[in-house]
Amino acid sequence: MLWACLRSRSLIRSDSLEVAVIDRLKQTDRIYIHNDSPAERAHHFGFSVYAETFAKIIADRSNQTPLTIAINGAWGSGKTSLMRSIRELLVDTTREIESSGDPVFRPCRTVWFNAWKYSSQDAILIALVEEIVGQMMSEEFPRQRLDQMRLSDGGLDWSRISTSVADLVNEADAPDLKGMLSSDASLLRNLPLLREFERFLDRLISWSINGVASRQRPESFSDTDGVLVFFIDDLDRCQPTRVARVLETVKLFMDRPGCVFVLGMDSEIVEKSVKAQYRGIEGFDEHAYMDKIVQLQFNLPPIRPEHIQGYIREDLVDDRVEQNPILSYLETVSEAVEANPRTVKRFLNTFAIQRSLAERRGFLKDGVMDEDLLAKWIIFSFSFEKFSERALQRPLLIAEVQDVVRELDLEAGGPAPSDRVPPHLLEFLEDRRLVSLLKHGKPFPSDEEQISVYTHLSESTQPRRAIVEPTGVGGRESIDGMIPVPKGKFLAGEMNRTSYSDAFEIDAYPVTNRQYQRFRDATGYESLPEHWEGGAYSMGKADHPVVNVNFEDAQAYAKWAGKRLATEQEWEKAARGPNGRAYPWGNAFNRQNCNNAETALHDTTEVTAYANGASQYGVYDLCGNVWEWTSTDVFPDRVDAKVLRGGSWACPKESVMGTTRAYEKFERRRRDVGFRCVRDLEEGGADGQAEE
């Protein structure tokens, strides 16, 4: 009795806990996720016209067989959806023909064969035959036909075909024909068995179409009575060595009257696989090989934006989700997100889970996050990988590009004026889709912390792919180039006091070994960086910053170049911008944006190595790599010590901030100290506009 009471209380507590969990899960909206199944209603993509066309070709009695049709398209482009649509039309057509007959169209039995599923098997032909019989049984193919097929004599040695024909008929699951042979290759070597098997195939095709086993020779079979249509999907997902095996099966074994093959594939991938398989054959032409197999190829056209819009609106965005922000960006999504059903589903799934996470954390309710901007950011992450990857490391990049687009009123497709745009933003402003998206809808805030709410949320749900960055901004000329900094007020020092500077331009990068060598060659300057052996810098370090130069060396270079060294305030404005950023890219440190102690490289890097480390004006490598000489004296009454700014590869993150300063005696040379130059701009330079 006591045990029963305890057990009853335990159940009550368990039930209460279960209810509490369910209630907690119901506190936020339901999450609707879409799987990768092919789209059921392919009419959204304009596939209906394609499907009807191919169904007419296949079902027309006047079209002779064998026939192979290739549906060509990239992964996720809708090949499977189109093939299923064709199959459904053939099934419906056959049903009507069997009911009332038709003089134009013939019955079409269909078999679906996933090549990828069986690509690891040696006996692909056997798997294909098993699929034929298995689908005949699953579709309730008349049982008496299978019985008659098993009992018919016709001279066919069933023992050579299967170890258990009885199992083939009596078992409800797929048949087991593997005992017949170990591989397709062994069948080819066994000619008597090959002849038996060919007879078996002819009878199987005849039975599958009309239930009568033809005892005549294969060439006497009339395909006007009907055809067996094989839909072979995912051929391009097979291993390269298996692609050729499947194609050989199609050509050598099933090249017989009454057979139609519809291959779903990316022809470029398939042809590369075939070429790799036959690379030992001199003069092998993979295109000619495919031409012998495929009589009709159809390249699936790109899905039009309006079709994507209909697909999202009618099939994917649930009617129960009121005012879904995706709908307000529907036109943008259809043009920006890669136009294939798989990517669209992944996009909507990502939005659903990120929205749920934001809701669960209270971001939406508290106004920390805007649902429209969340949708906008997810579009960035799906359609503009390089931009979004940069923004993950530099959130203010979104605001920087957005501000230029809106301030200059850039139009999608119009060129951005390069003389008025920081170089680290130019490549993004050349993308008309990105410009259009930034002009559309609500703007992102200019505060780094507010933008980071969106970027940080997405890091847990977005796949991270390596983005290959080009070196620098634009080749050798960019390393030699200078960046204008307008006159005006700016925040300086740890206390962010208001300061002012005239307009100037500053080297985009620190002076490199290559540039310093050019100076020495032109002037005969005697002083040589002590680590240069034989009068030359180390191999592979041409674009590393020159080091082991003292203040006088730096001044000599600047005079030769028609420039000067920056004052401490000029350097800080170039690094921190008008609003006093902690680091050139923003207020949060990120080890991906600079070379300092956190990267543990223990040496200099190329000045172009950190494209995401540019300042607001587009000046690179101001944080880490090497300290930089300025012309500012440390002490007002002494000139033997100068201020250093920027930190180096040996400094922790606290010592590479835009406000960090150090000093060094002007005659000292160090392996972590370099420099860059500035030049005054005439009145009206840098657009002639002062910063407020």
N, C-alpha and C positions, 0 to 999 in steps of 0.2 A: 504493500500500500504506500509506504514511504517512497519507494522507488518510483511508483507511478506519479506521485505528487511532484517529486523533483523533476521527473521527465516532462510533466505537463508544464511546469514553470519554465523549464529550459526551452520548450517549444514556443511558449508565449514570448520569451525574451528574443528568441530567434526571429519570430514573426515580426515583432516590433522593430528589431534591427533592420529586417528586410524592407519593411514599409518605410523606415526612415531613409534608407539608402535610395529607394525608388523615388521618394519625395524629393530628395536632394538632386537626383538626376533630372527630375522634371522641372527644376527651378529655372533652367535655361531652355531655349528653343531646341527642337529636335534637329539633328544633323542628318542631312540627306546626302548620301554618298553614291556615286555612280561607278559601277564596275566596268571592266574592259570588254564586256560582251558587245558584239557588233550591233550597230543601231538597228532596231526592229523596223522602224518606219523610215526607210531610206529615201522616201519621196522628198524629204527636206533638202537633200543634196542634189536634186535633179536627176537621181539615179533611175527614176521610173522609165524615162525615155530610153536609157541605155539598156535596162533590164528587158524591156519589151522587144527591143531590136534584136538582142542576142537570143531571146526565147523564140522569136520568129525564125531566126536562122537555123537554130538547132531542131525545131519541131517540123520544119518544112520537109515534106516527103521528097521533094526534088533535089535537096542538098545531099550529096553522096557522102558516105563515111568510108574510112575513118577520117575524123576531123579534129584538129587541136586548136583551141582558142586560148590566147594568153591575155589575162587582165593585168596590165602593168601599172604599178604605182608604188610610192614609198610606203614604209611602215606607217600604219595608222591613217592612211589616206582614204580608207573605206572600201578596199578590195573585197574583204569578206562580206561586208554589208551588200555590195552589189551582187556578188556570187549567190548569196542567200536569196536575194530578190529574184534572180534568174531562176533559181531552183524552185522557189515557191510558185512562180508563173508556170513552169513546166509541170509541176505536180497538179496544179489546178486545171491546166489544159488537158492533161492525160485523163483526169477524172471526167471531164466533159466528153472527151472522145470515147471513153469506155461506156459512157451512158448513152450517147446518141450518135457517135461516129462523126467523122469529118473527112472530106476528100482531099483537103489541103495539108492538114497537120497530122502527125503520127504520134502514137504514144511514146512517152519518154520516161524510162525508169531512171532514177537518180541515185548516185552513191557519193557520199561525202567522205573524203580521205584527207586527213591531216598529215601531210608529209613530215612535219617536224616531230609529231608524236612517234612515228615509226622510223625515224632517221637513224637510230642506233642499231636497227636490226639488219642482219645480213640478207635475209630472204624478204626483200621488200615486196616482191610479187606475191608471195604467200600472204603477207599482211593485207595486200590489196584484195585478194580473193576472199580472205576471211571477212573483210569489211563488206564486200558485196553480199555474201550469204548472211552475215550478221544483220545487216540492214534490211534484207529481204524478210528475215524472221521478225525483226522488231517492228516492221511495218505490217505485220499480220499477213504476209504473203501466203496465199492459200496453202494450207498444210498438205492437202492431197497432191499438190504439185511437187512439193519436196519429197513426199513419199514415192510418187511415181518416178521422180528423178533418181532416187536411190535404188528403186527396184528395176528400172529399165536396164535391159542388157545392152544392146547396141554395140557390143564388142568392146566396151570400155572397161578396163581393168581397174575397178575401184580400189583394190588393195594397194595399187601403186599410187593412188591419189591421197588416200587418207587411211590411217590405221583404224579409224572407227567412224564409219559413215553413219552408223546407228546413233552415235553421240551427236553427230551433225544435225540430225533430224529431231531427236528426242529431247536434247537439252535446250533449255530456254535461253541460255546465254549465248555469247558469240561462239562460233565453231572453232575447233582446234584442228588445223590442217598442218601444223608444223612437223608432224611426223613424216610427212611426205618427202621432205628434203631439207638439208641444212642451210643452203644458200642458193641465190639465183645463179651463182657461178657454177655450182655443182650440177644444176639443171642443164646449163648450156653444154657441159661436157658429156652429159648422158643423153645422147640423141634419141634412143628408144623411149626413154622417160619423157623427153621433150615432146615427142610426137603424141604420146598419151596425154600429156598435159595440155597441148594445144587443142586436142579433141575435147578435153574437159572444158576448156575455156569457151570454145564454140558452143557447146551445149549449155553451159552456164549463162552465156549471153542470151541465147535463144530462150531459155527458160525464164530468165529475169524479165524479158520483154513481153512474151506472149504465153508462157507456160507450156510450150511445145519444144521438145529437144530435136533440133535438126540433125538428121543422120546423114545429110548430104555434106559434100565438101564445103569448106568455109566460103570459097568464092561464089558458091551458089546461093548463099544467104542473102535475102532481100532486106535492105535496111528501110524500105518503104513501109514495112510492117511495124517498125519501131526502132528505137535506139536506146542504148544504155549510156547515160551521161555521167562521167566521173568528174567531180569537182575536187581538184587537188589544191589544197590551201597551204599557205605558209612554206612554200618551197624555198623561199629566200631565207628562211630561218634555220634551214638544215646546215650541218657542217659542210664545208666545200666539197669534201670527198663524197658526200652522200647526195649532193645535188645531181651530179652526173649519173649516179646509180638510179635515182628516181626517173630521170629523163630517159635513160636506157630502157627502163622497164616500160615506160610509155611507148617508146619507139619499137622495141624488139618484141615485146610480149603482147601488147594490147593494140598493135597496129593491124586491126582486122575489122571487117565490115560490122556495122552495128554499134561502133564505139565512138563516142565524142568525149574529148577531154577539155576541161576548162581549168586552166592553170592560173592561180593567183600568185603573183610574184613581183619583185623588183628586178626588172630585167638586167639592170647594171650589176647588181649583186650576183645574180645567177650566172651571167656571162663571165664575170671574174672567177667564180668558182669553177666553171667548166674549163676556163683557160688554165687555171692552176692544176686541175686534174690531168690535163693533157699537155702540160708544158714540155714534156719530153719529146713530143712529136714536132718535128721541124715544119714550119710553115702552117701550123694549125691555126685555123680561123674560127674563133668562137662565135662570130656573127653568122657565118655560113652554117655552122653546126646547129644553131638555134633556128635558122631559116628552114632547115630540113625537117625540124620537128613541128614548128608552129606555122600553121597556114594563115592564121588571122591574129594580129596583135592589136589590142586596144589600149592606148595610153590614157589612163584615168585623168580627166581634166581636173585642175585645181577647183576646190569647192568655192563657190562664189560667196562673198560676204553676206548677201541676203539669205542664202541657204543656211549659213551658220547662225544667223539671227533667228530664223524660224526654228531651227533645231534647239537652240537654247530656250527660246520662249515657250515652245509647245511641248518639248520632250524632257528638258533637263531642269528648268527652274520651276520648282513645285508651286502650284497655285496657292498652296496654304501659307507660303512665305510672303506676307504682304509687304509691298513697297521694297522689294529686293533691289539693293543699289546697283546690282549688275545690270538691271534693265535700263538704268539711266546711262550706262556706258555701253549699251548693246552694240551700237555702230562702231565704237572704238574697239571693243573686244573682237568683233568680227573681222576687223581690218588688221589689228595688231597681233592677236594671238595666232599662232600657226594654224592655218586653215585645214585641220584634220580633226575628225571626231575624237580621237584619243586624247589629243592635247587639250581640246575644249573641256572634256570630262575632267582631266587632271586639274585644269584651271579652276573649274567650279568646285571640285573636291577640296582644293587648297583653300579657296575662299571660305568654304563652309567650316572647315576645321579652325581656320584662323579667326573667323568671326566668333565661333563658339568659345575659343580660348579667351578672346577679348571680352566677351560677355561674361564668362565665368569669373574673370578677374575684376570685373566691375568697370572696365575701361569705357565701355559704351554708355553705361548708365551715368558715370561720373563725368563724362565729357572729356576724358583723357584722350580718347580716340574717336575719330569721325568715321562712320561706316563707309561713306563715299570715298574718303581718302584711303581707307583700307582696300577697297576694290581697285582704286587707282594704283596703289603700290603693288598689288598682286599682278596687275597687268604689266607693270615695269618688270617684275621678277620673271615673268613668263616670256615676254616678248623682247626684252632688251637685257640680255644676260650680262653683257659687259658693263652696262650702266648700273644695273642692280648690284653686281658684285662690287663695283667701286663704291656704291652708296652704302653697302654693308660696312665697309671700312671707313667711309667718309660720308656720314649722313647729310652733312651740309651741301654735298654735291647736288642734291635734289633742289635745294633752295637756290643755289648758285645758278644752275642752268635755267630754272624756272624764272628767276628774276631777269636774266638776260632776255629770255623769250618775251616776257611781258613788257619790260622796259623798252626794248627795241621794237616791240610789236612785230615780231618775226612771223612770217606766214609759212605754213607747211610747204616745203619744196623751195622756198626762197633762200638765197645764199646769206649766210651770216657775215657781217662786215668784220674781217679778220683783224683790222686795226682797232676795233673797239671791243673785242672779246678776248678774255684771257685764254692763252693757248691750250690750257688743260680742259677747256670746255668746247673747243671748236668741233672736235669729232662728233660730239653728241648733238650739237646744233645742226649738223649736216643731215641728220636723220629726220626726214619729214614726218614720219609716224610719231616719233618721240616729241617733236615740236608741237604737233597737233594735240597730243595727249596732254601736254603741259599747259596748253592754252584752254583746254576743255575743263569745265567743272570747277570745283573749289580748288584754290591754291593751297599748297602745303605751307605750314608755318615756317618762319625763318629761324626758329629756335632749334638748336641741335638736339636738345633733350626731347622735345616734342616729336621731332622727326624720328628719333631713335626708337620710340615706342612701336612704330610700324616696322622698321627694319629688324629690330631684335626679335619681334614676334615671329617673323617669317623664317628666321634662321633654323628653327626646329622642324619646319615642314617643307623647306625647299631643298632639292638636291643640289649639292655643291659640285660644280664642275670647274676644272682648271681653265682659266681664260688666258690664252697666250697673248701677252702684252707686247706691242712693238717697242723697240728701244727708242726712248726719248719721245719728243713730240713731232718731230719732222725731219730727222736725219741730221747731218753734220751742221747744216745752217742753223738749226735750232740751238745747238750747243753754243754757237758763236753769237746767238741773238741776245737782244735785251728786251726787258719788259717795262712798259711805262707805268709809273705810279703817280696818280694825280695829286695836285696840291690840295691841302685841306687839313681839317682836324682829324685826330685819331687818338685812341686811348693808349697810353704808354705806362710802363712800369708795373710793378706788382699791385700798386694802388689804383691803377687805371686812371691816372690823371690825364686831363685833356691837353694835348699838345698839337703842334701845327708844323707842317713841312711844306716847302715849295715842291713843285713838280720835278721829278727826276726819272731816269730810267736806270734799271739795274740788270746786271748779267742774269740771264735765266738760270744759269748753273754756276757752281764754283769753277774757277780757272782750272783747266785740266793739264795733265802732263804734256799732252800733245800741243796745247796752246802755249804753254810755257817754253817748250822746246822751239816752237816757231819764233818766239820772242828772242831767245838766245841766238838762234841762227841768224836772225835779222840784225841784231845789235852787237853780237860778240860779248855779251854780258858775261863776266868772268865767274861770278858766284854760281856754284852748282849745288843742287840738293845733295846732301852727303850720301844718300842711299842710291843715287844714280851711279851705276857701275859703267866705267868706260865712257863716261860722258852722255849716257842715254838712260832713259827710264826703263823699268822692267818690262819684258814682253807681256802683252796682254793687259797692260795698265795705261794704255794711251788715253782712255776717257775716265780714268780715276782722277780725283782732285790732286793737284800738285801739293806736296807737303815738304817739310823741312826747308821752308822759306821764311825768312824773318820779315820784319816790317819794311825795311829798306828794299828788300828784294820785291816785295809786293808793290811798293810805291814805284819802283823802276819799271815794272811791267805796266802798271796803270798809266804812267806818263807816256810810254811807248805806244800804248793803245789809244791815246787821246782821251783817257778817262781819269778817274781818281778813286780812292778808297771811300767807302760809305762811312758816314757818321754813324754813331750808335743809334741815333733816333731814326735815321733813314733805314737802317737795317731792320729795326724793330717794326717800323710801319710796313715794310715790304713783307715781313714774316707774319705779322699778326693782323694786318688789315685795319680798316678804320674802327672796328668794333672791339678790338683787343682780344682776339682768340688766344687761348692758352698754347695751342700748337698751330702750325700753319693750316692744317686741314679742319680744325675745330677745337673743342674744349676737352675731348676725351682722348687719352693716349691710345694709339693702336700700333703695335709692333710691326704690322704689315706695311706701314707707311714711311718707315725710316730705318736707317742703320745705326743702332745704338747698342748698349750692353745687352738689352733683352734679346736681340737677334743672335748674339754670341758668335759673330763672324770674326771678331778680333782683328779687323783690318778694314781698309777703305773698300768701297764698292764703286762701280761706275756711277757717275753723277745722274745718269738717266734711269737708274735701277728702280726708283720708287715713283712711278707715275702718279700714284694717288697721294703723294706727300706735298703737292704743290700748295702754295698759299692762295689766298683769295684772288690775288692779282695774276697768278700763274707762274710764280717764281719757285723753282725746285731746289730740293736738297738744303733747305735752310735749317732743317732739324736733323742733328746727328751727322754722321760721316766724318766731317772735320769742323773744328772750331774755325772761325773766320776773323781775320784782322779787321778792325775798324780804325778810323782816323782819330777817334776820341781818346783823349788823355784820361788816365785813371785819376790822376791828381791834378788839380787846376794849376799848380805852380811848378809842375814837373812834366817833362816830355819824354822821359825814358821808359815809360810803361804805357801800354795801350790796352784798350778794352777788347776782349774777345767775345763773340756771340755765337750761339747756335748749338754748342755741345759737339760731341764727336762719337765715333764708334765705340769708345770706351766708357761713355757716360750712361748712367741709369736714366730712366724716363724723367725723373725730377730735374735732371740737369740738362735736358734738351728742350725745355719749354721756351717760348718766345720771350720770356722776361729774364731768363737766366743769363748772367754775365760773369765773366771771369777776366783775368788780366794776365799779361805777360810782358817781360822786358823786351824792348823793341829789337834788341840784337839777338834774341834767342830763336833757335830753330827747333821745331818739334815735329814728330811724325804724325801728330794728330791735329796740326794747325795748317790751314790753307787760307784762301781769300777769294773774293770776287770784287768786281768794280762797279762804279756807278758813273752817271754822266748827267749834268744838268740839262733840263729841258727848257726851251725858250717859252716865254709867256704864250699860253694857248696850246702848249704841248699836252699830251695825254688827254685829248679831246677838249682841252681848255676849260674843263669843268672842275670846280673845287668840290670836294666831298663835304657834305654837311656834318 
